[in-house]
Amino acid sequence: MSKPLSDHDRKKQISVRGLAGVENVTELKQNFNRHLHFTLVKDRNVATKRDYYFALANTVRDHLIGRWIRTQQHYYEKDPKRVYYISLEFYMGRTLQNTMVNLALENACDEAMYQLGLDMEELEDMEEDAGLGNGGLGRLAACFLDSMASLGLAAYGYGIRYEFGIFNQKIVNGWQVEEADDWLRYGNPWEKARPEYMRPVRFYGRTEHGPDGVKWVDAQVVLALPYDTPVPGYRNNIVNTMRLWSAKAPCEFNLKDFNVGGYIQAVLDRNLAENISRVLYPNDNFFEGKELRLKQEYFVVSATLQDIIRRFKAKSNSVLTFNDVLHIQVAIQLNDTHPAMAIPELMRVLVDEEKLSWDKAWDICVRTCAYTNHTVLPEALERWPVDLFAHLLPRHLEIVYEINRRHLEVIAAKYPGDNDRLRRMSLIEEGGQKRINMAHLCIVGSHAVNGVAQIHSDILKATVYVPKINSSLSGLHYCNFFPFFFFLIRAVCRASGKRPGWRELLTAAPGYHTAKMIIRLITAIGDVVNNDPVIGDRLKVIFLENYRVTLAEKAIPAADLSEQISTAGTEASGTGNMKFMLNGALTIGTMDGANVEMAEEAGEDNLFIFGMRVDDVDKLDMKGYHAEEYYNRLPELKQAIDQIAGGFFSPKQPDLFKEIVNMLMHHDRFKVFADYEDYIKCQEKVNALYKNPKEWTKKVIYNIAGCGKFSSDRTIAQYAREIWGMEPTLEKLPAPDDKQ
Ligand SMILES: *Cc1c(COP(=O)(O)O)cnc(C)c1O
C-alpha cells in the first residue's frame, strides 16, 4: 500500500512545509507502533490500511488529551462566561488533518509515516466524514467551534450524535439513490462516551397545577448519553468540547407490566426511544413537521440545559444567587429555530423547578438567549402544530401560551386596536390547524437576533419589525487566509487542478422530488453533451456525486468560476460563495446574500454581477411575473426549454422533464427566466476575460485580497463582543508535556 514519494518530491515537500523534529518523529513512530499493537491488536503482517489510519489517529489524539484536560481545568478555575452553541447540525468532515495542523504535528507525522513506509494522505483518506449536517448551517456550526477555540472562548458545541449522518448519494442510471451513512461502523477515535454524565429527558405525560406550582407528571423518560469530541484551537493549546447526545432507553423502559412475552417485547421496544438519535433529517431549508424531529429538538435542548445549569451551579451558586447571574455567566446561541425549545425549557426550569417568579425568569431567559435566523423562505420556517406539542410537551405548550399572552399584551398596549398587528406578531398562528411560529418564539425570547448577511438582516428588519436585529452581523465564514504572492497565483491555480475550458456544476442535493428531477436533468444533459463529437473534449458536464466536506475541500480549490445565481432576496448568505472567492475562483452572481458584501470588499468590477436586485424583484412581483413573456421574447431560451420539454435530452422518455418545464413556465417562485438574458450576457463577459489570463488573474488577486471579512474568526470575535458580551482573549495556554 505504501507509495513513498521520490527523494526529489520529499525534499521539495520538506522545504515547503518546514522540517519535522527528529525527536518528535521517533516518538510518533513509537507511539504509532504501540497503538497498532495495543489498541488495534495487529502486527504489520495483518494490519490493513484502516488499521494504520486508526493507529495514526490514536497517536495524534494522545497529543490532545493533556491540552483538553488542562483547558477544562483552566475554565473551572477561572470561571469565565461560557458560550453554548446549540445546533441540530455540526457538519465536521474529517478530523485527523485538522488536528495535526492545529497542533503543528503535520510534518512530523508525515515524516514518521514515510519512515514506516506508509503514505499519510492514503491513511487520511480512510477517515469517514462526520456528516452531521445538510449544508451551510451545519458547516457554519463546525467553523464556529473551530474559531471559538482559536479565539480562546470558553465555548461548547451541543448537538445530537446521529448514528446516521447525511445520506451517501449514489448516481444510478442518472438518478440519485440515497444510501445510509453508517459513519460509526468502524468506531470513532475522536469521541469519548461519558455515561457518568447521562441525563434524563422527558416526553408526553400531563401537567398538574397545585399550590406550589406546576408539575409535569406521568412523562416517559429517555436518557441522553453524552459523547465528547475535542475541538482544538489553532496552535494555542486550547481544546474545547463538542458534546453530542445519544438517546438511550432506561433499563426499566416499557417494563412496567412485566411478564415473559412482555419482557422480550419491552427490550425490543427500546429501539423506539433510541430512534431519537438514529438519523439526521436530510432537509436543507425545508420544514417537515414530523414528531420524531420535534423529539430530537427537545432532546438536545433538555439535556443541554441540564448540563449548563449543573456547570453553572457547580461554580457560581456559592458566590452569587442563581437568579441574578445566569446571563452573566452563560450565553446560549440558537443556530436557527431548531433549538428554539431552549426558551420554554429554560422558563420551565427557572419557574417550575427553581421557583423563580415568571418576570424574573423571563428577564434571565431573554438576556441569556440569542437567535440566528438562516432563511426567510416560508417553506423552511418551523411552525409546529399545537396538537403535536400538546401531546409531546404539554407543559411547554402552556409556557408558550403564557409567553404569547404577555407578548400580545405589550403589543396591544402599544398599538391599541391594531388587531392585524396582533395576528401577525402572535406566536400562535390561527386559522385551520393552529401552529406555533418558532421564529416568533425565538425573537421574543432572545436579546439579540441576527441574520447571516447584511442584505438578509436588512430584509429581516423590513419584514419582521423587531428592533433588536443586529444588522452589522453579516457574513458567515470559512477559515483564515493570508496574502498570496502575485507570481504564485497562477502556479497555485494550476497545481490545484484548475483547467481551462471546464465548467463545474456544484449542486447540493436534498432528497426531494424536484431536486431529484433536476439532478436527472443534469445527468441527461451530460449524456448528450459529453458524447457530442463536435463538442469533443472542449466542454464536459459533470455532476459531482456525493458532495460533502471532503469533496468540497478538493473541488472548490480546483474551480475557476463560481456561480452564485440565486434570485435576489432568496439566499440568506451562502458560504460556498466565500470559499470559492478565498480559493481563487471568480464569481458570476446576483446581488443576493453575501455576494453583495463580496462585491463590496473586492470591488464590484472584480465580480461578474448580473440580474435583478431586490428592488427589481419586488417591482416584478407587483407587476406580475409571466415566464412566457421571456420564453416568447428570447429564442435561445425558447429553444432550450423546448428541447428539455420535447425529449431532446431524454429520447427514451420524451416526457421525463415535462414537470420541470411546467414548473418553470407556470409556477416558478424563483422567477429564473427574468434573470436569464442578463446571465447569458454576463457569461459572455466571463468568456472574454478568461481569454486574457493576466486580467483574469488580477481580478482573482483582488478577490483573495478582499475576502478577509469572511473569516469565521472575525465573525466570532464580533458575536463575542456584540451578542455575548465577551472579549476574545487570544490567550494561549502553556503546552503540556505529551510524554507518556
Ligand atoms: C460550504 C458547504 C455547503 C454550503 O454551501 P452554500 O454554497 O453556502 O450552500 C454545503 N456543503 C458543504 C460540504 C460545504 O462545505
Residues whose N, C-alpha, C, O or C-beta is under 5 A from the ligand:
A	BS01	LIG	N134 G135 G136 R139 R548 V549 A552 G574 T575 G576 N577
